[in-house]
Amino acid sequence: MGGQDEITHWTAIAVTCSSQDIAGAVQREIEIRQKKGFISSNTLLLTVEDPQARVGSGGATLNALLVVAEHLSQQQGFTVVNSDVLLTARILILHLGRNYSFSTCGKGFMNIPAQRLASKSTKPDDLLTNFDCILDVITSKLSPGSPSGVWVSSTDMLLHIPDPVQVDWSTDAGAVAFSVPASEDYAKHHGMYRINKEGYVDDIMYQGGPTAMKMCQLPSEPAAGDSSKKEVSLVAGVVFLSVRAAEQLLSLHVLTPLDACTYMGLDSGVKPLQLSLFFDILLALCCDVSEEDYISGEPCKTYDNIHRKNSTYETADSMMRLARSLIWKALHGLKMKAVLLPSASHHYLTESGSDFLKLMTLCPLREDGGLNSYYSWDNIISTYVEGKSNTTESSILVNSIIEGDIEMASKSVVSHCHLQGPIYLSKDSILSGISYEDCKVIQGVKLPAGSIIQGFHLNLGSSQKYLQAKVYVVFGKMDDFKVLCQKGTSTFCNSPWIVFLNRTGIDKDDIWPSQMTDYERTLFNAKLFPVWHNRESVGLKEVMWLLQGESDPVTLDRWRSSWRMSLKEIMESIDVATELQKRRDIFYQIGQLSMKRILQQCLNVSPVPFFKSAVIEGYATELLTSLDKIAQETDSPGVAARTLACIADVLGAMAGGKGGLRSGPAGNQRWSHAFALLEQGDRTRGVIALAEERSHWLVDPDHLLRAARHYEGAAQILIRQAVMTARKFISTENCELPPRDKWTIASCPARIDVSGGWSDTPPITYENGGAVVDAAVLLDGKKPIGAKVRRIEEAHLELVLGTDPSTAQRLILTKLSDLADYTNPQAPGALLKAAFCCAEVVTFPSSQELKDQLIEKYEGGFELMTWSDLPTGSGLGTSSILAGAIIAVLWKASGKTFDNLSLIHAVLHLEQMLTTGGGWQDQVGGLLPGLNIGRSEGQLPLEVTATPIPISEETREKFDQHFVLVYTGKTRLARNLLQDVIRNWYGRLPQIVTNCQKLKENAEMCAKAFEEGDIKKVGDCMNTYWAQKKVMAPGCEPLLVRRMMDALLPHVHGQALAGAGGGGFMYILTKEPGAVERVKQILSTVEGTENITVHQVALDQTGLEVTVEEEMDQS
């Protein structure tokens, strides 16, 4: 028996429908679902048209089974149908059935007021339909654990199964029939199972009377004196056929007259035969049905009188007797087991407006705990509202665009509309399929309560002047389509016919042929609804007149002279393909408008599901053009950067999971012109140039991904421009130059990011805000990072790369062009070159040569040296802290004073010039003394604040005694993972958005814990932080580090890798003081730790120190 979390992996899913026109559209629908990941990619998908209309559910099942068997036989190399393919197959057959007055796409594709939950992988989104719910129920609730076989289900009901289903699949039943408890009042309109004590089906009854009800009554006792509580076993519409039963059924397709149920019979010219799945096929498996009664058709006379009385198909006694005799011989040796679903309920989709409104506004599936692990329910689903929406909990908006305000009373429904407000819906009203072109007719009009207005696209066939048309219909929620108009209960728009006829001046003969008697005239066959007029346009205006207009000779004449159709004719002419496409068009437009709002308002909502859906549904070109426009028109470099990253996501989606890795180089020369325009600040022309180049790369997955990388590279340019707004917070003042040939020296501590890192990373930091707790630390008692500069007589720049005089490389820069490669981080001395420009020691670019600038300002040049005692990739903030040290000595040596916050912002600016990016936490931690919490707001310009965390002397001593640094010897996080983090943030993956918020919250908790002196709580924050880092950058924890952490776990309050992770230093908060040697001892037992080093840590009390050599001599 399958577990609750298991699902069935279908070999094939076949959907039956009434015609070839519908089949193509339905096939596209189910293929879209497969491409979006809702159906396994290994499942064979088939849409099978019925050989003729109304062959019945039995005929459609036999025909679908034949078509599936043919395809599986062909896949397995057979040249004829071979039933052996059924032995290991799991097949699902879903019957779409007839058109539906309340859903232009039929009962199966009726939309549900819910949507799929956004998954962690940001799967594509889609509109949710009854088809999807039934598929999910059977796949995840009914079928898990079942053997191979064929599942068959109707889609003309909502099936609510709230509890896990327990089915004993060990019995050798030929079929399993699922049943739900139902009241006798409900069951009198449907089929029921009579179940014996052994749990097998004795008989199937249709619309039974009191005797049948009693025979099908469930054994549970009703409440005392309450006969209304009696329940019977209702046919749920879902059945399972074992492999043996399926093989026997398949064998019938070659036998006359049953071949008439299949396309083979149609192609052979045989007159079609109408069969019921339950009353012609499954009835043969019932234990208490005799062969004579079965063949005579006696048990299904009630069904025949209702559903086959007027059939033009072959139902003559002789043919049906022969068909039933063949079915009996094939199937009667098998038994049908009944499985009652005690907590389930069955909700048939009737032609009642009241019933439809109840199912939509109080959908029973809302209470399904299993489905709710897949879906989220709301009264506004996939809808874009530009103005105010005044709705109630029981009003429903689905797949609609509302430009302006909308007011909806209780139990009102709007679906698949594009409306211009204000729109007013009274109680129990429905608007569906109203186009933007026609909506002005109802703009500002308050519709009467219980009004239902719908638009249908029609395929009128070649016999009409126009093959396609749009028609609007109106009726009331209390109207019964099939009640004879002469009866007092018959209404139109909730009013008696006589009231309607008197109000409008319409005659009965206007809407019904004169030869049709009153005993035939119904709302269903009344020709009320204008489709075409030879001089004027007709449509919604005339329909509104039918609803509430008064007698008007002009309108009446236009209505009378229009070509009109009845609901019956409209239902038979619905262009399902166009309806499904129009729904998707609105769905795309809603996504496009929502995407624009998300980007322009910088909302933490992921547009990635929409991107993937749009690409799968064929809207990629329109989507790219729309994103281009947003990037060109926005004033914000942050919004433009995210938009370019979104274009990269679209290109990635177009690659369809092929073409290699998303991250990679973005320096192809063909994109350099567009990049140059962006660098120059000409974003409009830059975006146009990007789009022009992109058009040459839409050829295959490889080129699409390479183009995506270049769009991410373009986004980085704009991120840099956004971060450079931090320059607003850099302030220096002129002061006296230090003496020539005297060194200006800066020394800095390293930093430990105790909590909150990644929240300082652009663009996260200026879109969501950041908070990081940093500790400035001495490593083995020393400040490990520094720089020094001195003025020299020669008018050039002398850069010393390396601290060892014997190996140090000296770069002599004599021309301004020697600085030009500072944007390439791999160029020799790039950081130092960029620092001279960022600190404005020299002006670059400039018409004034380097030598002239240096002589004019400083009467000579500069010699600059840097050092770090930390290994590359330490995770202790070396590069940013070093950049701060360099700028500090350059400012000092060039005659400028500054404060630390200016220096922190200058490092941000420098790293953008250097094109390495980077956040602000490293310089906050390494330039300021002690413990600090740095913060930034989610806005531009980017401003960083830093607040010292006040701690007691006791806490400082605890810090020194309990913090230990371990160098892992591993390389730190790969740069490509940084690209992944930024991509995931721009995509607003739900877990990333949540994690970024929790990073800030954890940092605030950590700061408070330090302030309170609660070292254990600090350790808890460190452990939380490490878990958060792993969410941001999966793969940042090497196996060796995991083993080290596991070994240390009993001995520490907290531990994490410094910086982005992946290697470098690990920092540990030990339970015991002075535990350096103990840590060494523990780690020595871990395999692979031969090259690690363990270091004592002390909290630095002075931060960045800048001194001039002369001052040092005096001290």
Long-range contacts (C-beta under 8 A, 24 or more apart in sequence): 1-144, 1-145, 1-166, 1-167, 1-168, 1-169, 2-143, 2-144, 2-145, 2-146, 3-144, 3-145, 4-144, 4-164, 4-370, 6-140, 6-144, 6-145, 7-139, 7-140, 7-144, 8-90, 8-138, 8-139, 8-140, 8-143, 8-144, 8-146, 9-40, 9-42, 9-43, 9-90, 10-39, 10-40, 10-43, 10-90, 10-91, 10-92, 10-139, 11-43, 11-44, 11-72, 11-88, 11-89, 11-90, 11-91, 12-43, 12-44, 12-45, 12-46, 12-68, 12-71, 12-72, 12-89, 12-91, 12-92, 13-39, 13-43, 13-44, 13-45, 13-46, 13-91, 13-92, 13-93, 13-94, 13-135, 14-46, 14-47, 14-48, 14-64, 14-65, 14-67, 14-68, 14-91, 14-92, 14-93, 14-94, 15-46, 15-47, 15-48, 15-93, 15-94, 15-95, 15-96, 15-108, 15-131, 16-47, 16-48, 16-49, 16-50, 16-60, 16-61, 16-63, 16-64, 16-93, 16-94, 16-95, 16-96, 17-47, 17-48, 17-49, 17-50, 17-96, 18-49, 18-50, 18-53, 18-54, 18-96, 18-98, 19-49, 19-50, 19-53, 20-49, 21-459, 21-575, 21-576, 21-577, 22-49, 22-96, 22-576, 22-577, 23-47, 23-48, 23-49, 24-577, 25-576, 25-577, 25-580, 25-581, 26-96, 26-576, 28-580, 29-109, 29-580, 32-126, 32-616, 32-617, 33-126, 33-132, 35-124, 35-616, 36-123, 36-124, 36-126, 36-612, 36-613, 36-616, 37-123, 37-124, 38-116, 38-126, 38-132, 39-135, 44-68, 44-71, 44-72, 44-75, 46-71, 49-263, 51-260, 51-261, 51-262, 51-263, 51-265, 51-266, 51-272, 52-266, 52-272, 52-313, 54-274, 54-311, 54-313, 55-261, 55-272, 55-273, 55-274, 55-275, 55-313, 56-261, 56-274, 56-275, 56-276, 56-277, 56-280, 57-95, 57-154, 57-275, 57-276, 57-277, 57-278, 58-261, 58-275, 58-276, 58-277, 58-278, 58-280, 58-281, 59-260, 59-261, 59-262, 59-272, 59-273, 59-274, 59-275, 60-95, 60-261, 60-277, 61-93, 61-95, 61-152, 61-249, 61-277, 61-281, 62-249, 62-250, 62-252, 62-253, 62-258, 62-261, 62-262, 62-275, 62-281, 63-253, 63-261, 63-262, 63-263, 64-93, 65-91, 65-93, 65-150, 65-246, 65-249, 65-250, 65-253, 66-250, 66-253, 66-262, 66-263, 66-264, 67-263, 68-93, 69-250, 81-250, 83-246, 83-247, 83-250, 83-251, 86-148, 86-149, 86-150, 86-243, 86-246, 86-247, 86-250, 87-148, 87-243, 88-148, 89-148, 90-143, 90-146, 90-148, 90-149, 90-151, 91-149, 91-150, 91-151, 91-246, 92-135, 92-138, 92-139, 92-143, 92-150, 92-151, 92-152, 92-153, 93-150, 93-151, 93-152, 93-153, 94-131, 94-134, 94-135, 94-153, 94-154, 94-155, 95-152, 95-153, 95-154, 95-155, 96-131, 96-155, 97-154, 97-155, 97-156, 98-156, 98-571, 99-571, 99-572, 99-574, 99-576, 100-349, 100-351, 101-351, 101-481, 101-567, 101-571, 102-349, 102-353, 102-356, 102-430, 102-432, 102-452, 102-454, 104-416, 104-432, 104-433, 104-454, 104-455, 104-456, 104-457, 104-574, 104-576, 104-579, 105-129, 105-576, 105-579, 105-580, 105-583, 106-155, 106-576, 107-155, 107-156, 107-157, 107-349, 108-134, 108-155, 108-156, 109-580, 110-349, 111-398, 111-399, 111-415, 111-416, 111-583, 112-363, 112-365, 112-375, 113-360, 113-363, 113-377, 113-378, 113-379, 113-381, 113-396, 113-398, 114-363, 114-365, 114-366, 114-375, 114-376, 114-377, 114-378, 114-381, 115-375, 115-376, 115-378, 115-381, 115-382, 116-374, 116-375, 116-376, 117-373, 117-374, 117-375, 117-376, 118-606, 118-609, 118-990, 120-989, 120-990, 120-991, 122-606, 122-608, 122-609, 122-612, 122-987, 122-989, 122-990, 123-609, 123-612, 124-609, 124-610, 124-612, 124-613, 124-616, 125-382, 125-609, 125-610, 125-613, 126-587, 126-613, 127-382, 127-398, 127-399, 127-583, 127-587, 128-375, 128-381, 130-155, 130-158, 130-349, 131-155, 133-158, 133-159, 133-365, 133-371, 134-159, 136-371, 136-374, 137-161, 137-371, 138-238, 140-370, 140-374, 141-165, 141-370, 142-167, 142-178, 142-238, 142-240, 143-240, 145-169, 146-240, 147-242, 147-243, 148-243, 149-240, 149-241, 149-242, 149-243, 149-245, 149-246, 150-240, 150-241, 150-245, 150-246, 151-238, 151-239, 151-240, 151-241, 152-238, 152-239, 152-240, 152-241, 152-277, 153-237, 153-238, 153-239, 154-237, 154-238, 156-237, 156-348, 156-349, 157-237, 157-346, 157-347, 157-348, 157-349, 158-346, 158-347, 158-349, 158-359, 158-363, 158-364, 158-365, 159-236, 159-237, 159-238, 159-344, 159-346, 159-347, 160-344, 160-345, 160-346, 160-347, 160-364, 160-365, 160-367, 160-368, 161-341, 161-343, 161-344, 161-368, 161-370, 162-343, 162-344, 162-367, 162-368, 162-369, 162-370, 163-342, 163-343, 163-344, 163-369, 163-370, 164-370, 165-339, 165-341, 167-339, 171-337, 173-200, 173-242, 173-334, 173-335, 173-336, 173-337, 174-241, 174-242, 174-244, 174-245, 174-285, 174-331, 174-333, 174-334, 174-335, 174-336, 175-239, 175-240, 175-241, 175-242, 175-245, 175-282, 175-285, 175-334, 175-335, 175-336, 175-337, 176-239, 176-240, 176-336, 176-337, 176-338, 176-339, 177-201, 177-235, 177-236, 177-239, 177-282, 177-336, 177-337, 177-338, 177-339, 178-236, 178-238, 178-239, 178-240, 178-338, 178-339, 178-341, 179-233, 179-234, 179-235, 179-236, 179-338, 179-339, 179-340, 179-341, 180-233, 180-234, 180-236, 180-340, 180-341, 180-344, 180-345, 180-346, 181-218, 181-231, 181-232, 181-233, 181-234, 181-340, 181-342, 181-344, 181-345, 182-231, 182-232, 182-233, 182-234, 182-345, 182-346, 183-228, 183-229, 183-230, 183-231, 183-232, 184-213, 184-230, 184-231, 184-232, 185-228, 186-234, 186-346, 187-213, 187-216, 187-232, 187-234, 188-213, 189-348, 190-234, 190-235, 190-346, 190-348, 191-234, 191-235, 191-278, 191-279, 191-303, 192-216, 192-232, 192-233, 192-234, 192-235, 193-233, 193-234, 193-235, 193-338, 194-233, 194-288, 195-233, 195-338, 195-340, 196-287, 196-288, 199-337, 199-338, 200-287, 200-335, 200-336, 200-337, 200-338, 201-282, 201-285, 201-286, 201-287, 201-335, 201-336, 201-337, 201-338, 202-286, 202-287, 202-288, 202-289, 203-283, 203-286, 203-288, 203-289, 203-299, 204-235, 204-278, 204-279, 204-282, 204-283, 204-286, 204-299, 205-299, 205-302, 206-279, 206-300, 206-302, 206-303, 206-306, 207-302, 207-303, 207-306, 208-302, 218-340, 233-338, 233-340, 234-346, 235-278, 236-341, 236-344, 236-346, 237-346, 239-277, 239-282, 242-334, 244-334, 245-285, 245-331, 245-334, 248-330, 248-331, 248-334, 249-281, 249-330, 249-331, 251-330, 252-326, 252-327, 252-330, 255-326, 256-322, 257-314, 257-319, 257-322, 257-323, 258-323, 258-326, 258-327, 260-314, 271-313, 271-314, 272-313, 272-314, 273-313, 273-314, 273-315, 273-319, 273-320, 273-323, 274-308, 274-311, 274-313, 274-314, 274-315, 275-323, 276-300, 276-303, 276-307, 279-303, 280-323, 280-324, 280-327, 281-327, 281-331, 282-336, 284-324, 284-327, 284-328, 284-330, 284-331, 284-332, 285-331, 285-332, 285-334, 285-335, 285-336, 286-336, 287-335, 291-328, 291-332, 294-324, 294-328, 295-321, 295-324, 295-325, 295-328, 296-321, 297-321, 297-324, 351-480, 351-481, 351-482, 352-480, 353-428, 353-430, 353-450, 353-452, 353-475, 353-476, 353-477, 353-478, 353-479, 354-428, 354-477, 354-478, 356-430, 357-411, 357-413, 357-428, 357-430, 357-477, 358-411, 360-396, 360-413, 361-394, 361-395, 361-396, 361-410, 361-411, 361-412, 361-413, 362-394, 382-587, 382-590, 383-590, 384-589, 384-590, 384-593, 384-594, 384-597, 386-421, 387-421, 387-422, 395-425, 399-583, 399-586, 399-587, 399-590, 400-586, 400-590, 401-436, 401-586, 401-589, 401-590, 401-593, 409-449, 416-582, 416-583, 416-586, 417-586, 418-586, 418-589, 419-443, 426-450, 426-451, 428-477, 429-477, 430-454, 430-477, 433-457, 433-579, 433-582, 434-472, 434-540, 435-470, 438-472, 438-539, 438-540, 439-540, 441-540, 441-541, 441-544, 442-540, 442-544, 445-544, 447-547, 448-493, 448-494, 448-547, 448-548, 450-476, 450-477, 450-478, 450-494, 451-476, 451-477, 451-493, 451-494, 451-547, 452-476, 452-477, 453-540, 453-543, 453-544, 453-547, 455-540, 456-570, 456-574, 456-579, 457-574, 457-575, 457-578, 457-579, 457-582, 458-531, 458-565, 458-570, 458-573, 458-574, 458-575, 459-573, 459-574, 459-575, 459-577, 459-578, 460-531, 460-573, 461-573, 465-532, 466-532, 468-575, 468-578, 469-531, 469-532, 470-539, 471-529, 471-530, 471-531, 471-539, 471-565, 471-570, 472-529, 472-539, 472-540, 472-543, 473-528, 473-529, 473-543, 473-567, 473-570, 474-529, 474-543, 474-544, 474-546, 474-547, 475-523, 475-567, 479-523, 480-523, 481-522, 481-523, 481-524, 481-567, 482-522, 482-523, 482-524, 483-522, 483-523, 484-518, 484-519, 484-520, 484-521, 484-522, 485-512, 485-518, 485-521, 485-522, 485-523, 485-526, 486-518, 486-519, 486-521, 490-522, 490-523, 491-523, 492-523, 492-526, 492-528, 493-546, 493-547, 493-548, 500-546, 503-549, 503-550, 503-551, 504-545, 504-546, 504-549, 504-550, 504-551, 504-556, 505-551, 505-552, 505-553, 505-556, 506-556, 506-559, 510-560, 511-564, 523-567, 524-566, 524-567, 524-568, 525-566, 525-567, 525-568, 526-566, 526-567, 527-564, 527-565, 527-566, 527-569, 528-564, 528-566, 528-567, 529-564, 529-565, 529-566, 529-567, 529-570, 530-558, 530-559, 530-562, 530-563, 530-564, 531-562, 531-563, 531-564, 531-565, 532-562, 532-563, 533-558, 533-561, 533-562, 533-563, 534-561, 538-562, 584-617, 587-613, 588-613, 588-614, 588-617, 588-619, 588-622, 592-622, 592-623, 592-626, 595-626, 595-627, 595-646, 596-626, 596-630, 598-988, 599-630, 599-634, 599-639, 599-642, 599-643, 599-646, 600-630, 600-634, 600-639, 602-638, 602-639, 602-642, 602-767, 602-938, 604-768, 604-988, 604-993, 605-988, 606-987, 606-988, 606-989, 606-990, 606-993, 607-646, 607-649, 607-987, 607-988, 608-649, 608-653, 608-987, 608-988, 608-989, 611-646, 611-649, 611-650, 611-653, 612-653, 614-650, 615-650, 615-653, 615-654, 616-653, 620-650, 620-653, 620-654, 623-650, 624-650, 624-691, 624-694, 625-691, 628-687, 628-688, 628-690, 628-691, 631-683, 631-687, 632-683, 632-684, 632-687, 632-688, 636-722, 636-940, 637-683, 637-718, 637-719, 637-721, 637-722, 637-725, 637-940, 638-718, 638-719, 638-722, 638-763, 638-766, 638-767, 638-940, 640-683, 640-687, 640-718, 641-715, 641-716, 641-718, 641-719, 641-722, 641-763, 642-715, 642-763, 642-767, 642-986, 644-687, 644-690, 644-711, 644-712, 644-714, 644-715, 644-718, 645-711, 645-712, 645-715, 645-982, 645-983, 645-986, 645-987, 646-986, 647-690, 647-694, 647-711, 648-708, 648-709, 648-711, 648-712, 648-715, 648-983, 649-708, 649-983, 649-986, 649-987, 651-694, 651-704, 651-705, 651-707, 651-708, 651-711, 652-704, 652-705, 652-708, 654-698, 654-704, 655-701, 655-704, 655-705, 655-708, 656-701, 658-701, 658-702, 659-700, 659-701, 659-702, 659-703, 659-704, 659-705, 660-701, 660-702, 660-705, 661-705, 661-976, 662-705, 662-708, 662-709, 662-979, 662-980, 662-983, 663-709, 663-976, 663-977, 663-979, 663-980, 663-983, 664-705, 664-706, 664-709, 664-976, 665-709, 666-709, 666-710, 666-712, 666-713, 666-714, 666-716, 667-713, 668-706, 668-710, 670-696, 671-710, 671-713, 671-714, 674-714, 675-713, 675-714, 675-717, 678-714, 678-717, 678-718, 679-717, 681-721, 683-718, 686-714, 690-714, 712-979, 712-982, 712-983, 715-986, 716-915, 716-917, 719-762, 719-763, 719-912, 719-917, 719-982, 720-912, 720-913, 720-915, 720-917, 721-912, 722-762, 722-763, 722-766, 722-940, 722-942, 723-762, 723-766, 723-908, 723-909, 723-912, 723-917, 723-942, 724-909, 724-912, 725-940, 725-941, 725-942, 726-905, 726-908, 726-909, 726-941, 726-942, 726-943, 726-944, 727-905, 727-909, 728-941, 728-943, 729-901, 729-902, 729-905, 729-941, 729-943, 729-944, 730-902, 730-905, 730-906, 730-909, 731-898, 731-899, 731-902, 732-891, 732-896, 732-897, 732-898, 732-902, 733-896, 733-897, 733-898, 734-895, 734-896, 734-897, 735-895, 735-896, 735-897, 736-895, 737-791, 737-858, 737-893, 737-894, 737-895, 738-791, 738-892, 738-893, 738-895, 738-1108, 738-1110, 739-791, 739-1108, 739-1110, 740-790, 740-791, 740-792, 740-793, 740-859, 740-860, 741-790, 741-791, 741-792, 742-790, 742-791, 742-1108, 742-1109, 742-1110, 743-788, 743-789, 743-790, 743-1108, 743-1109, 744-788, 744-789, 744-790, 744-889, 744-892, 744-893, 744-1106, 744-1107, 744-1108, 744-1109, 745-786, 745-787, 745-788, 745-889, 745-1106, 745-1107, 745-1108, 745-1109, 745-1112, 746-786, 746-787, 746-788, 746-884, 746-885, 746-886, 746-888, 746-889, 746-1104, 746-1105, 746-1106, 747-783, 747-785, 747-786, 747-885, 747-1104, 747-1105, 748-783, 748-785, 748-786, 748-881, 748-882, 748-884, 748-885, 748-926, 748-927, 748-1103, 748-1104, 748-1105, 749-776, 749-777, 749-778, 749-783, 749-784, 749-785, 749-881, 749-926, 749-929, 749-1100, 749-1103, 750-776, 750-777, 750-778, 750-779, 750-784, 750-785, 750-870, 750-874, 750-876, 750-877, 750-878, 750-881, 750-926, 751-775, 751-776, 751-777, 751-876, 751-877, 751-881, 751-921, 751-922, 751-924, 751-925, 751-926, 752-777, 752-876, 752-925, 752-963, 752-965, 752-1058, 752-1067, 752-1097, 753-877, 753-921, 753-925, 753-1058, 753-1059, 754-931, 754-1006, 754-1010, 754-1018, 754-1021, 754-1022, 754-1025, 754-1067, 755-999, 755-1002, 755-1003, 755-1005, 755-1006, 755-1007, 755-1021, 755-1022, 755-1024, 755-1025, 756-921, 756-933, 756-999, 756-1000, 756-1002, 756-1003, 756-1006, 756-1025, 757-919, 757-921, 757-999, 757-1025, 757-1029, 757-1059, 757-1060, 758-919, 758-981, 758-996, 758-999, 758-1028, 758-1029, 758-1032, 758-1033, 758-1060, 759-996, 759-999, 759-1000, 759-1003, 760-919, 760-920, 760-921, 760-934, 760-936, 761-917, 761-918, 761-919, 761-978, 761-981, 761-982, 762-917, 762-918, 762-919, 762-942, 763-982, 763-985, 763-986, 764-985, 764-996, 765-919, 765-920, 765-936, 765-938, 765-942, 766-936, 766-938, 766-939, 766-940, 766-942, 767-938, 767-985, 768-938, 768-993, 768-996, 768-997, 769-935, 769-936, 769-937, 769-938, 769-1000, 770-919, 770-920, 770-921, 770-934, 770-935, 770-936, 770-999, 770-1000, 771-933, 771-934, 771-935, 771-999, 771-1000, 771-1003, 771-1004, 772-921, 772-924, 772-925, 772-933, 772-934, 772-1003, 773-931, 773-932, 773-933, 773-949, 773-1003, 773-1006, 773-1007, 773-1010, 773-1021, 774-921, 774-924, 774-925, 774-926, 774-928, 774-931, 774-932, 774-933, 774-934, 775-925, 775-930, 775-931, 775-959, 775-963, 775-1099, 776-925, 776-926, 776-928, 776-929, 776-930, 776-931, 776-932, 776-1099, 776-1100, 776-1103, 777-963, 777-965, 777-1097, 777-1098, 777-1099, 777-1100, 778-1097, 778-1098, 778-1099, 778-1100, 779-869, 779-870, 779-876, 779-965, 779-1095, 779-1096, 779-1097, 780-1095, 780-1096, 781-1096, 781-1098, 782-869, 783-1100, 783-1105, 784-868, 784-869, 784-870, 785-867, 785-868, 785-869, 785-870, 785-878, 785-881, 785-882, 785-885, 785-926, 786-866, 786-867, 786-868, 786-885, 787-864, 787-865, 787-866, 787-867, 787-882, 787-885, 787-886, 787-888, 787-889, 788-864, 788-865, 788-889, 789-862, 789-863, 789-864, 789-865, 789-886, 789-889, 789-890, 789-893, 790-862, 790-863, 790-893, 790-1109, 791-858, 791-860, 791-861, 791-862, 791-893, 792-860, 792-861, 792-862, 792-863, 793-860, 793-861, 794-860, 794-861, 795-850, 795-851, 795-854, 795-855, 795-860, 795-861, 796-850, 796-851, 796-854, 796-861, 797-836, 797-842, 797-850, 797-854, 797-861, 797-862, 797-864, 798-861, 798-862, 798-863, 798-864, 799-829, 799-832, 799-833, 799-863, 799-864, 800-863, 800-864, 800-865, 800-866, 801-828, 801-829, 801-832, 803-865, 803-867, 813-850, 814-850, 814-851, 815-849, 815-850, 816-842, 816-844, 816-845, 816-846, 816-848, 816-849, 816-850, 816-853, 818-850, 819-844, 819-850, 820-844, 822-913, 822-914, 823-913, 823-914, 823-915, 824-915, 825-914, 825-915, 825-916, 830-914, 831-866, 831-879, 831-882, 831-883, 831-886, 831-914, 832-864, 832-866, 832-886, 834-910, 834-913, 834-914, 835-864, 835-883, 835-886, 835-887, 835-890, 835-910, 836-862, 836-864, 836-890, 837-913, 838-887, 838-906, 838-909, 838-910, 838-913, 839-886, 839-887, 839-890, 839-891, 839-894, 839-896, 839-906, 840-894, 841-890, 841-893, 841-894, 857-894, 858-894, 862-890, 862-893, 864-889, 864-890, 871-967, 871-1064, 873-971, 873-972, 873-1063, 873-1064, 874-967, 874-972, 874-1058, 874-1059, 874-1064, 874-1065, 875-972, 875-1057, 875-1058, 875-1059, 875-1060, 875-1061, 875-1063, 875-1064, 875-1065, 876-1058, 876-1059, 876-1064, 876-1065, 877-921, 877-922, 877-923, 877-925, 877-926, 877-1059, 879-916, 879-918, 879-922, 880-907, 880-911, 880-918, 880-922, 880-923, 880-926, 881-922, 881-923, 881-925, 881-926, 881-927, 883-907, 883-910, 883-911, 883-923, 884-923, 884-926, 884-927, 884-1104, 885-1104, 888-927, 888-1104, 888-1106, 889-1106, 892-1106, 892-1108, 900-927, 900-928, 900-946, 900-1103, 900-1104, 901-944, 901-945, 901-946, 903-927, 903-1104, 904-934, 904-944, 904-946, 905-943, 905-944, 908-942, 908-944, 917-978, 920-944, 926-1103, 926-1104, 927-1103, 927-1104, 928-1103, 928-1104, 929-1100, 929-1101, 929-1102, 929-1103, 930-1099, 930-1100, 930-1101, 930-1103, 931-1007, 931-1010, 931-1099, 933-1003, 933-1004, 933-1007, 949-1007, 949-1010, 949-1011, 950-1011, 951-1010, 951-1011, 951-1013, 952-1013, 954-1013, 955-1010, 955-1013, 955-1015, 956-1099, 958-1013, 958-1015, 958-1073, 959-1097, 959-1098, 959-1099, 960-1097, 960-1098, 960-1099, 961-1073, 961-1074, 962-1015, 962-1053, 962-1069, 962-1070, 962-1071, 962-1072, 962-1073, 962-1075, 963-1067, 963-1068, 963-1069, 963-1070, 963-1097, 964-1067, 964-1068, 964-1070, 964-1075, 964-1076, 964-1079, 964-1094, 964-1095, 964-1096, 964-1097, 965-1058, 965-1065, 965-1066, 965-1067, 965-1068, 965-1094, 965-1095, 965-1096, 965-1097, 966-1044, 966-1065, 966-1066, 966-1067, 966-1068, 966-1079, 966-1083, 966-1092, 966-1093, 966-1094, 966-1095, 967-1064, 967-1065, 967-1066, 967-1092, 967-1093, 967-1094, 967-1095, 968-1038, 968-1040, 968-1041, 968-1044, 968-1057, 968-1063, 968-1064, 968-1065, 968-1066, 968-1092, 969-1063, 969-1091, 969-1092, 970-1038, 970-1040, 970-1041, 970-1062, 970-1063, 970-1064, 971-1062, 971-1063, 971-1064, 972-1059, 972-1060, 972-1061, 972-1062, 972-1063, 972-1064, 973-1033, 973-1036, 973-1059, 973-1060, 973-1061, 973-1062, 973-1063, 974-1062, 977-1033, 977-1035, 977-1036, 977-1060, 977-1062, 978-1033, 978-1060, 980-1033, 981-1032, 981-1033, 984-1032, 991-1031, 992-1031, 992-1032, 995-1028, 995-1031, 995-1032, 996-1032, 998-1024, 998-1028, 999-1025, 999-1028, 999-1032, 1002-1028, 1015-1053, 1015-1069, 1016-1053, 1018-1053, 1018-1054, 1018-1069, 1019-1052, 1019-1053, 1019-1054, 1019-1069, 1020-1053, 1020-1054, 1021-1054, 1022-1053, 1022-1054, 1022-1055, 1022-1056, 1022-1067, 1022-1069, 1023-1054, 1023-1055, 1023-1056, 1025-1056, 1026-1054, 1026-1055, 1026-1056, 1026-1057, 1029-1056, 1029-1057, 1029-1060, 1029-1061, 1030-1061, 1033-1060, 1033-1061, 1033-1062, 1035-1062, 1036-1060, 1036-1061, 1036-1062, 1037-1061, 1037-1062, 1038-1062, 1038-1063, 1040-1086, 1040-1088, 1040-1089, 1041-1066, 1043-1086, 1043-1087, 1043-1088, 1044-1083, 1044-1086, 1044-1089, 1044-1092, 1047-1082, 1047-1083, 1047-1085, 1047-1086, 1048-1079, 1048-1082, 1048-1083, 1051-1075, 1051-1078, 1051-1079, 1051-1082, 1067-1097
